[in-house]
Amino acid sequence: MTVLYVQLWIGGLLISVTIINVLGEKLDLRNKILNNAVKALSPLRIRVGGSLQDQVFYNVRNPTSKCQPFSLKSDGLFGFSKGCFHMQRWDELAQFFGINGALVTFGLNALVGREKVKGDDLYIGDWNYQNAQDFINYNIFKGHKIDSYELGNELCGTGVSARIEAEQYAKDMVVLKEIVKKLYPNPITRPKVLGPGGFFDEKWFTTFLQESGPNVVEGLTHHIYNLGAGVDKDLINKVQDPNFLTLVAQTYKDVSRVVDRFGPWSGAWVGESGGAFNSGGKNVSNTFADGYWYLDQLGMTASLNHKPGVTLLLINMSNSTTFNIDLVNDHNLFPEPRMTNTKPWLQEREEYHITPKDGNIQSNQILLNGELLSLTQTSDIPEMKPVFVTTFSPIKIAPHSYVFVTIRNLQVPA
């Protein structure tokens, strides 16, 4: 039973998907729908790792026939034993990622070699990096492309079931950085080093950056689950409450401030975010309504110095009011925007109006510009066709909808 998790990265957020489930049933990597979905989202980032990554052993160098998967263990971390990861399965996954154009962030086993303090979640001692180094060497030998390596999962601050002090974590990150630099001498093809991959604690994160020093951590990753537990019966109301959704903005601001002051060589990344923890909320996280939360977070991270990309996104949570948004240039504040190509047929913008089927925000059937999005007869992802509208005409936002707008050939001074 091997448990790994994959998260789809869009902008600055990652949405988690189980790629090998707890019962050991392997996801069919030849599934056409799965392959087409990953290709359609390209370029995307897939994070391999999660709760059990810190106790996994990579079966490399001197492979053992006793490579046992995770098993249930009442006194184990997260209720599981330690586990072993067969390289045959990793080869299959790496090939799947490669042929579909995914960028891979791989989470390494940060608890290996450490000792747990009795009566505490604290782990002490240096990271035993040998197995991870062998795994990195294996990836180079096999030609598996890794965009970044991340050390540990939710071990920072007070941790989640396990924790490591910031000074020790920083020391181990320096070791990982040196390993990556040595094994990848070409800086152009060298994977990034990310961390700590956990919930933000200002004092811990500050110490971590100070102790690891310049140019070690290239992405300061933190996790966000601001909706709370997936079993919360109020979840559907939370995703529709702008005031509640905005509360997490302070965390984004604080992370950005810490990066600016103590790690300007780095960048703030939301390394994992599922909205509601414990696999999300039934009839919310898998529906149109979840877009209210996700897209709001995407825009928020973009405006607060994280690492997403978003141009113009408009969300209407009202169930009855239609809004018309005018694109107006204020000559007193900004220079005149101009089209780089003034041909009449290029003076149009693209609009993508997303609505739920039958107006039900808890539907998992979605319409694009009034047309139901569904797989083609050959299981391909449908073409996402915009409607074209005169560039500076008002943008109409219907009740319970979100709208993506693309204006091409337009230059507006920053």
Backbone torsions as a table, in degrees:
resi	resn	phi	psi	omega
1	MET	NA	102.4	179.2
2	THR	-108.0	131.7	-178.1
3	VAL	-116.7	115.8	172.6
4	LEU	-129.9	154.4	178.9
5	TYR	-126.3	146.9	176.8
6	VAL	-119.2	142.0	177.0
7	GLN	-127.5	131.5	178.6
8	LEU	-82.4	125.6	-179.1
9	TRP	-97.1	122.3	172.2
10	ILE	-130.7	113.7	-175.2
11	GLY	70.5	-124.1	-176.4
12	GLY	-104.6	6.6	-175.9
13	LEU	-121.7	155.4	178.3
14	LEU	-121.4	132.4	178.0
15	ILE	-109.7	124.3	-170.7
16	SER	-82.0	142.3	176.4
17	VAL	-137.3	129.6	177.2
18	THR	-70.6	126.6	179.2
19	ILE	-102.4	-25.6	170.0
20	ILE	-136.1	117.6	-170.1
21	ASN	-82.8	171.2	-172.5
22	VAL	-62.4	-25.8	-178.1
23	LEU	-84.6	-0.9	174.9
24	GLY	89.2	3.5	179.2
25	GLU	-78.7	116.6	-175.7
26	LYS	-76.4	139.0	174.0
27	LEU	-67.9	136.8	-180.0
28	ASP	-76.0	102.7	-177.1
29	LEU	-73.0	-6.7	176.3
30	ARG	-93.3	-3.0	-179.3
31	ASN	-57.6	123.9	-174.1
32	LYS	-65.4	-39.3	-179.2
33	ILE	-63.2	-44.2	179.2
34	LEU	-61.5	-47.0	179.8
35	ASN	-62.0	-43.8	-179.8
36	ASN	-65.1	-36.0	179.8
37	ALA	-65.8	-44.2	179.7
38	VAL	-64.5	-41.9	178.3
39	LYS	-63.3	-41.2	-177.4
40	ALA	-65.7	-29.7	-179.9
41	LEU	-86.7	-3.0	-177.1
42	SER	-63.4	139.5	0.0
43	PRO	-84.1	133.4	177.0
44	LEU	-131.4	161.6	178.3
45	ARG	-108.1	131.0	176.7
46	ILE	-113.8	123.4	178.1
47	ARG	-97.8	122.1	177.1
48	VAL	-101.6	118.2	-177.8
49	GLY	155.9	-159.3	-179.9
50	GLY	133.1	-158.2	-168.5
51	SER	-55.4	-36.2	-173.5
52	LEU	-99.6	2.2	-175.0
53	GLN	-63.7	-28.8	-171.6
54	ASP	-73.9	-12.4	179.5
55	GLN	-118.1	18.7	-178.8
56	VAL	-90.5	148.1	174.8
57	PHE	-114.1	127.2	179.4
58	TYR	-85.7	124.2	-174.0
59	ASN	-81.8	70.4	-177.4
60	VAL	-124.0	175.5	178.1
61	ARG	66.7	-75.3	175.7
62	ASN	-118.8	76.7	-174.6
63	PRO	-56.3	140.6	179.0
64	THR	-111.9	142.6	177.4
65	SER	-73.6	-11.2	-179.8
66	LYS	-94.4	28.3	179.1
67	CYS	-72.3	95.0	-174.6
68	GLN	-94.5	138.6	178.2
69	PRO	-73.8	174.6	175.6
70	PHE	-62.0	149.0	174.4
71	SER	-140.9	159.2	179.7
72	LEU	-65.3	136.0	179.4
73	LYS	-150.4	114.4	-170.7
74	SER	-59.2	-35.1	-178.5
75	ASP	-100.6	13.0	179.2
76	GLY	-87.4	168.0	178.1
77	LEU	-62.6	122.5	-176.3
78	PHE	59.9	20.9	177.5
79	GLY	80.8	17.8	-179.3
80	PHE	-127.8	158.0	173.7
81	SER	-79.8	179.5	168.4
82	LYS	-71.7	161.2	-177.4
83	GLY	-143.1	167.5	-178.0
84	CYS	-122.8	139.6	-175.9
85	PHE	-110.2	113.7	179.3
86	HIS	-70.8	135.2	-178.9
87	MET	-72.1	-21.7	175.7
88	GLN	-61.0	-43.8	179.2
89	ARG	-69.1	-37.8	178.6
90	TRP	-64.3	-38.8	176.9
91	ASP	-59.6	-40.9	178.7
92	GLU	-63.3	-44.0	179.4
93	LEU	-65.4	-46.4	-178.3
94	ALA	-61.1	-39.2	176.9
95	GLN	-64.9	-41.8	178.3
96	PHE	-59.8	-46.0	179.2
97	PHE	-63.0	-43.0	-175.4
98	GLY	-65.8	-47.1	-176.2
99	ILE	-70.3	-19.3	-179.9
100	ASN	-102.1	6.5	172.0
101	GLY	73.9	27.8	-179.2
102	ALA	-87.9	146.2	170.2
103	LEU	-89.3	131.9	-173.9
104	VAL	-108.4	126.0	166.7
105	THR	-107.1	121.7	-175.7
106	PHE	-110.7	125.7	179.8
107	GLY	-88.5	123.3	-175.7
108	LEU	-92.6	163.9	-171.6
109	ASN	-81.8	83.2	-169.5
110	ALA	-74.3	-13.7	-178.0
111	LEU	-93.3	-5.0	-177.5
112	VAL	-64.1	128.6	178.2
113	GLY	91.6	-8.3	-177.7
114	ARG	-93.3	162.2	179.2
115	GLU	-115.4	133.5	178.9
116	LYS	-81.0	132.0	176.7
117	VAL	-73.0	130.4	-177.8
118	LYS	-60.9	131.2	178.5
119	GLY	74.6	14.3	-177.6
120	ASP	-144.2	157.8	174.6
121	ASP	-85.5	-0.8	-176.5
122	LEU	-74.3	134.4	173.3
123	TYR	-111.4	135.3	-176.8
124	ILE	-122.1	164.6	-179.9
125	GLY	98.8	164.7	-179.3
126	ASP	-75.0	150.2	173.4
127	TRP	-67.5	130.7	172.6
128	ASN	-85.6	101.3	-170.4
129	TYR	-87.3	-5.9	-170.5
130	GLN	-57.3	-46.0	-178.2
131	ASN	-66.1	-39.2	177.7
132	ALA	-66.5	-39.7	177.8
133	GLN	-63.5	-41.2	176.6
134	ASP	-61.7	-38.6	179.3
135	PHE	-66.3	-41.9	178.1
136	ILE	-63.1	-43.1	176.5
137	ASN	-60.2	-39.3	178.7
138	TYR	-61.2	-42.6	179.5
139	ASN	-62.7	-38.6	178.1
140	ILE	-65.7	-46.1	-179.6
141	PHE	-60.2	-41.1	-177.7
142	LYS	-83.9	-9.3	-179.1
143	GLY	77.9	20.1	177.8
144	HIS	-75.9	123.8	-178.1
145	LYS	-86.1	122.4	177.4
146	ILE	-116.7	123.6	-179.7
147	ASP	-76.9	-34.2	-178.4
148	SER	-160.3	150.7	173.8
149	TYR	-112.5	137.0	179.4
150	GLU	-122.0	132.7	-177.6
151	LEU	-96.8	113.8	172.9
152	GLY	85.2	161.9	178.9
153	ASN	-137.8	113.7	174.7
154	GLU	54.6	49.3	177.2
155	LEU	-109.6	-0.2	-176.5
156	CYS	-89.3	166.1	179.4
157	GLY	58.1	-130.0	177.3
158	THR	-81.5	-8.8	177.0
159	GLY	69.7	173.3	173.3
160	VAL	-124.0	95.9	-177.0
161	SER	77.3	-20.2	177.4
162	ALA	-153.7	150.8	179.7
163	ARG	-150.4	157.4	177.7
164	ILE	-133.4	140.2	178.7
165	GLU	-65.7	149.5	-174.4
166	ALA	-60.5	-40.0	-178.6
167	GLU	-63.0	-43.3	178.9
168	GLN	-67.0	-41.3	-179.7
169	TYR	-61.8	-42.6	179.5
170	ALA	-61.7	-42.3	178.4
171	LYS	-58.8	-42.5	-179.4
172	ASP	-71.9	-31.7	177.1
173	MET	-66.4	-37.0	176.6
174	VAL	-62.2	-41.1	177.4
175	VAL	-61.3	-46.6	179.2
176	LEU	-61.1	-42.0	179.9
177	LYS	-60.6	-42.9	-179.9
178	GLU	-65.7	-38.0	177.1
179	ILE	-61.8	-47.5	-178.6
180	VAL	-64.3	-41.2	178.8
181	LYS	-64.1	-39.9	-178.5
182	LYS	-69.3	-43.4	-175.4
183	LEU	-80.6	-22.1	177.3
184	TYR	-121.6	79.7	-175.8
185	PRO	-64.1	-24.6	-179.7
186	ASN	-85.1	112.1	-177.5
187	PRO	-63.2	-20.7	-178.8
188	ILE	-71.1	-38.0	-178.2
189	THR	-101.2	3.2	-176.6
190	ARG	-73.6	129.9	176.8
191	PRO	-63.7	150.5	175.4
192	LYS	-74.7	160.4	174.5
193	VAL	-114.3	123.2	-175.2
194	LEU	-118.3	158.4	174.2
195	GLY	171.0	168.4	3.3
196	PRO	-92.8	-4.7	177.2
197	GLY	67.4	54.9	179.4
198	GLY	-158.7	-171.3	-175.8
199	PHE	-78.8	140.6	-171.3
200	PHE	-68.4	129.4	172.2
201	ASP	-133.9	111.5	-169.0
202	GLU	-57.0	-47.3	-178.8
203	LYS	-63.0	-45.4	-179.0
204	TRP	-62.8	-48.8	-178.0
205	PHE	-62.7	-39.3	179.0
206	THR	-62.5	-49.1	178.9
207	THR	-61.0	-41.4	179.8
208	PHE	-57.4	-47.1	179.9
209	LEU	-69.0	-40.6	-179.8
210	GLN	-64.4	-42.4	-175.8
211	GLU	-77.4	-32.7	179.4
212	SER	-76.4	-30.5	173.8
213	GLY	84.5	176.9	-174.2
214	PRO	-61.8	141.5	169.0
215	ASN	61.8	26.6	173.5
216	VAL	-96.5	-61.5	179.2
217	VAL	-88.0	118.4	-177.9
218	GLU	-93.7	-20.8	175.6
219	GLY	-137.8	116.7	178.5
220	LEU	-86.8	101.6	-172.0
221	THR	-94.4	134.3	175.3
222	HIS	-136.3	158.7	-175.0
223	HIS	-108.5	146.4	-178.3
224	ILE	-132.1	124.2	171.7
225	TYR	-136.7	64.9	-169.8
226	ASN	-77.4	-4.9	177.3
227	LEU	-88.2	-9.8	-178.9
228	GLY	84.1	-153.6	-175.0
229	ALA	-73.4	144.6	179.0
230	GLY	-66.3	-20.7	-179.3
231	VAL	-84.1	-2.7	-179.4
232	ASP	-62.2	120.4	-178.5
233	LYS	-69.6	-14.3	-179.6
234	ASP	-92.8	7.8	-174.3
235	LEU	-58.7	-41.6	-178.2
236	ILE	-62.5	-32.0	177.8
237	ASN	-77.0	-34.6	179.3
238	LYS	-61.6	-42.6	-176.9
239	VAL	-70.9	-12.2	178.9
240	GLN	-105.2	5.0	-176.3
241	ASP	-105.9	101.3	-178.6
242	PRO	-57.9	-35.6	-179.7
243	ASN	-64.8	-41.9	178.1
244	PHE	-67.1	-44.7	-177.7
245	LEU	-62.1	-29.6	-176.8
246	THR	-77.8	-15.6	-176.9
247	LEU	-57.5	-34.0	-176.4
248	VAL	-73.2	-10.0	-179.2
249	ALA	-56.4	-33.7	-179.1
250	GLN	-62.7	-36.4	176.9
251	THR	-63.3	-45.5	178.5
252	TYR	-60.7	-41.5	178.4
253	LYS	-62.6	-43.9	-177.9
254	ASP	-65.6	-42.5	178.0
255	VAL	-62.0	-45.4	-179.9
256	SER	-61.0	-40.8	179.8
257	ARG	-65.2	-42.6	178.6
258	VAL	-63.1	-41.4	177.6
259	VAL	-62.6	-46.0	-179.3
260	ASP	-60.3	-40.0	-175.0
261	ARG	-83.2	-39.3	-169.8
262	PHE	-119.4	-8.7	179.6
263	GLY	-150.0	54.4	-176.3
264	PRO	-63.4	-17.6	175.6
265	TRP	-75.2	-12.9	-176.8
266	SER	-99.4	-162.6	176.0
267	GLY	-157.3	151.1	-179.8
268	ALA	-83.6	125.0	177.8
269	TRP	-124.1	137.6	165.6
270	VAL	-86.5	103.6	-173.2
271	GLY	-79.9	-21.1	179.7
272	GLU	-159.1	134.1	178.0
273	SER	-161.3	117.5	178.1
274	GLY	-116.4	8.9	-178.5
275	GLY	78.3	-75.2	178.5
276	ALA	-111.4	130.5	-176.4
277	PHE	-78.1	170.0	-173.5
278	ASN	63.8	51.8	173.2
279	SER	71.0	22.4	175.1
280	GLY	78.9	-174.0	-177.6
281	GLY	-111.4	134.8	179.4
282	LYS	-61.5	135.8	178.2
283	ASN	65.3	16.1	173.8
284	VAL	-130.4	-60.0	-173.4
285	SER	-66.0	-20.9	179.6
286	ASN	-106.5	24.4	-175.9
287	THR	-128.8	174.8	177.2
288	PHE	-53.7	-38.0	-174.9
289	ALA	-59.1	-30.4	-178.3
290	ASP	-64.3	-23.4	176.8
291	GLY	-62.6	-29.5	176.4
292	TYR	-58.4	-46.2	178.6
293	TRP	-68.6	-52.3	-172.3
294	TYR	-62.2	-48.2	-176.1
295	LEU	-69.3	-32.8	175.2
296	ASP	-62.9	-43.3	178.5
297	GLN	-65.5	-38.6	179.9
298	LEU	-60.8	-46.9	178.2
299	GLY	-65.8	-37.5	-179.0
300	MET	-65.0	-45.7	179.7
301	THR	-64.9	-35.5	178.6
302	ALA	-62.9	-37.3	-177.4
303	SER	-83.9	-11.4	-176.2
304	LEU	-118.7	39.5	166.4
305	ASN	64.5	31.5	171.0
306	HIS	-94.2	-163.1	-171.5
307	LYS	-116.1	46.6	172.3
308	PRO	-102.2	-176.5	171.6
309	GLY	-138.2	122.5	179.1
310	VAL	-148.0	137.0	-178.9
311	THR	-96.5	-83.0	-179.0
312	LEU	-132.1	119.1	-179.4
313	LEU	-130.5	130.4	-179.2
314	LEU	-123.8	131.8	-177.2
315	ILE	-124.0	130.7	176.3
316	ASN	-118.2	106.4	179.9
317	MET	-87.5	-7.9	-179.3
318	SER	-67.8	145.6	178.9
319	ASN	-95.4	2.9	-175.4
320	SER	-142.5	-18.2	-172.5
321	THR	-103.8	131.7	173.7
322	THR	-98.8	135.9	179.1
323	PHE	-111.5	141.1	172.3
324	ASN	-112.8	121.3	-177.5
325	ILE	-107.3	124.6	178.1
326	ASP	-93.7	137.4	171.6
327	LEU	-91.1	105.9	-173.5
328	VAL	-121.3	133.4	174.0
329	ASN	-95.4	122.6	177.0
330	ASP	-94.0	105.7	-175.8
331	HIS	-63.7	-21.5	-179.5
332	ASN	-77.8	-17.0	-176.1
333	LEU	-112.7	-37.4	-171.9
334	PHE	-132.2	150.3	172.4
335	PRO	-63.6	163.0	-179.2
336	GLU	-67.3	124.7	173.0
337	PRO	-69.7	153.5	-179.7
338	ARG	-141.3	148.9	176.6
339	MET	-82.1	136.3	178.5
340	THR	-78.4	-16.6	176.4
341	ASN	-138.8	117.7	-171.8
342	THR	-96.2	13.6	176.3
343	LYS	-61.7	135.6	-174.2
344	PRO	-52.2	-41.3	-175.5
345	TRP	-74.9	-5.6	176.7
346	LEU	-102.1	-3.0	179.5
347	GLN	-89.3	50.5	178.8
348	GLU	-131.9	154.4	174.5
349	ARG	-111.7	161.0	177.9
350	GLU	-101.4	134.3	177.7
351	GLU	-126.1	137.5	177.9
352	TYR	-123.6	102.5	-178.0
353	HIS	-94.7	118.5	-176.9
354	ILE	-107.0	124.4	179.5
355	THR	-136.9	156.4	176.8
356	PRO	-84.8	153.6	178.1
357	LYS	-63.2	134.1	178.3
358	ASP	59.6	20.0	178.4
359	GLY	73.1	7.5	-178.1
360	ASN	-89.5	109.0	-175.0
361	ILE	-69.3	-12.2	176.4
362	GLN	-98.7	18.3	173.9
363	SER	-84.3	147.1	173.6
364	ASN	-101.1	14.9	173.5
365	GLN	-107.8	127.1	-169.3
366	ILE	-119.8	142.4	176.9
367	LEU	-109.1	139.0	172.7
368	LEU	-112.5	115.5	-177.7
369	ASN	51.0	40.7	175.5
370	GLY	85.9	-4.6	-179.0
371	GLU	-107.6	131.6	-179.1
372	LEU	-64.6	129.6	176.6
373	LEU	-85.1	119.0	178.7
374	SER	-149.2	159.6	179.6
375	LEU	-63.6	150.1	175.8
376	THR	-74.2	174.6	180.0
377	GLN	-63.7	-20.8	178.7
378	THR	-101.1	17.9	177.7
379	SER	66.4	23.0	175.8
380	ASP	-86.7	156.6	175.0
381	ILE	-71.5	132.7	-178.1
382	PRO	-65.8	151.9	177.2
383	GLU	-68.7	133.3	180.0
384	MET	-91.0	95.6	-175.8
385	LYS	-96.6	128.4	178.1
386	PRO	-84.5	169.5	165.0
387	VAL	-100.7	147.2	-178.1
388	PHE	-104.4	132.0	-175.7
389	VAL	-133.9	146.8	175.9
390	THR	-53.1	132.1	-167.4
391	THR	-50.2	-48.5	-172.2
392	PHE	-102.4	19.0	173.2
393	SER	-79.3	159.6	-179.4
394	PRO	-60.1	148.5	175.2
395	ILE	-96.5	121.6	-179.0
396	LYS	-94.4	125.0	-179.5
397	ILE	-116.1	107.5	-177.2
398	ALA	-72.1	160.6	175.5
399	PRO	-56.3	145.5	179.3
400	HIS	47.8	62.3	179.0
401	SER	-151.3	161.7	165.5
402	TYR	-131.4	151.1	-172.6
403	VAL	-129.6	128.8	172.0
404	PHE	-102.1	134.5	-177.2
405	VAL	-125.1	130.9	176.0
406	THR	-121.8	123.6	176.0
407	ILE	-114.1	110.7	-178.2
408	ARG	-93.2	159.5	175.8
409	ASN	58.4	30.3	179.4
410	LEU	-118.7	127.6	177.7
411	GLN	-113.3	120.0	177.3
412	VAL	-123.0	119.7	179.9
413	PRO	-57.5	140.6	-179.7
414	ALA	-69.8	NA	NA
